[in-house]
């Protein structure tokens, strides 16, 4: 199993946990009057968010290793991936700080969460989506 395939499989699970976090919070904040399952949705959001962070760590490691091997020979798609991934890490870090430490800024957490999901989806599509589209996973 190649590093690319391992990274692609981890990224699929990462996208799933990100989608779970996104949809649970959208359901929690978007519904009016239905508060019966609110605590369950919060717990699911927190659990999937922690799983997202845990899955992000090996992807960061693989990405940094890949980047160090490439040196100066970076393609446009790889450069875009790197910039978006760095932005994703910054937004995830900011959201984590707000939720854990700076609660007075909690009103910004939903927007940051949506940004995290959109960045995750875009990075997934330009890398893992491309990887499977060109059939490299079958090689």
C-alpha positions in Angstrom: 0.0 0.0 0.0 1.5 3.3 -1.1 1.7 6.4 1.0 -0.7 8.1 -1.5 -3.3 5.4 -0.9 -3.0 5.5 2.8 -3.3 9.3 2.7 -6.3 9.0 0.4 -8.0 6.6 2.7 -7.4 8.7 5.8 -8.7 11.7 4.0 -11.9 9.9 3.1 -12.5 9.2 6.8 -11.4 12.8 7.6 -14.0 14.2 5.2 -16.6 11.9 6.8 -15.9 13.2 10.3 -15.9 16.8 9.0 -19.2 16.2 7.3 -20.6 14.8 10.5 -19.4 17.8 12.5 -20.8 20.2 9.9 -24.2 18.5 9.6 -24.7 18.1 13.4 -24.0 21.7 14.1 -26.1 22.9 11.1 -29.0 20.7 12.4 -28.5 22.1 16.0 -28.3 25.7 15.0 -30.7 25.6 12.0 -33.7 24.0 13.6 -36.2 25.9 15.5 -38.1 24.5 18.5 -36.5 21.0 18.4 -34.4 20.9 21.5 -34.9 17.3 22.5 -31.8 16.0 20.7 -29.7 19.0 21.2 -27.3 17.5 23.8 -26.9 14.4 21.6 -26.0 16.5 18.6 -23.5 18.5 20.7 -21.8 15.3 21.9 -21.7 14.0 18.3 -20.2 17.3 17.1 -17.6 17.2 19.8 -16.7 13.6 19.2 -16.4 14.0 15.4 -14.4 17.2 15.9 -11.9 15.3 18.1 -11.7 12.5 15.5 -11.2 15.2 12.8 -8.2 16.6 14.7 -6.7 13.1 15.3 -7.0 12.2 11.6 -5.6 15.5 10.5 -2.3 14.8 12.3 -1.1 11.9 10.2 -2.2 13.8 7.1 -0.1 16.8 8.1 2.9 14.4 8.7 2.5 12.8 5.3 2.1 16.2 3.7 5.2 17.6 5.4 7.2 14.6 4.4 6.1 14.8 0.8 6.8 18.5 0.7 10.3 18.0 2.1 11.0 15.3 -0.6 9.8 17.6 -3.4 12.0 20.5 -2.6 11.6 23.2 -5.3 9.8 21.0 -7.8 6.3 21.8 -6.6 3.4 21.6 -9.1 0.7 24.2 -9.1 -1.8 21.7 -7.7 0.6 20.8 -4.9 1.3 24.4 -4.1 -2.4 25.1 -4.0 -2.9 22.1 -1.8 -0.1 23.3 0.6 -1.5 26.9 0.8 -5.1 25.6 1.4 -3.8 23.0 4.0 -1.9 25.7 5.9 -5.0 27.9 5.9 -7.0 24.9 7.1 -4.6 24.4 10.0 -4.8 28.0 10.9 -8.6 28.1 10.9 -8.8 24.8 12.9 -6.3 26.1 15.4 -8.3 29.4 15.8 -11.6 27.6 16.2 -10.0 25.2 18.8 -8.6 28.2 20.7 -12.0 30.0 20.7 -13.9 26.9 21.8 -11.4 26.0 24.5 -9.9 29.2 25.8 -11.5 32.4 24.4 -15.2 31.7 24.9 -16.1 35.4 24.5 -15.5 34.9 20.8 -17.8 31.9 20.6 -20.1 33.7 18.2 -17.4 33.2 15.5 -17.2 29.5 15.9 -20.1 28.6 13.5 -18.4 30.6 10.7 -15.1 29.1 11.4 -16.6 25.6 11.4 -18.2 26.2 8.0 -14.9 27.5 6.7 -13.1 24.3 8.1 -15.6 22.1 6.2 -15.4 24.0 2.9 -11.6 24.0 3.0 -11.6 20.3 3.8 -13.9 19.6 0.9 -11.9 21.7 -1.5 -8.6 20.1 -0.5 -10.2 16.7 -0.6 -11.5 17.3 -4.2 -8.2 18.7 -5.6 -6.1 15.8 -4.1 -8.0 12.7 -3.2 -10.6 13.3 -5.8 -8.0 13.8 -8.4 -6.1 10.7 -7.2 -9.1 8.5 -7.6 -10.2 10.2 -10.8 -7.0 9.4 -12.7 -7.1 5.9 -11.3 -3.8 6.1 -9.5 -5.3 4.1 -6.6 -5.5 1.1 -8.8 -1.9 1.0 -9.7 
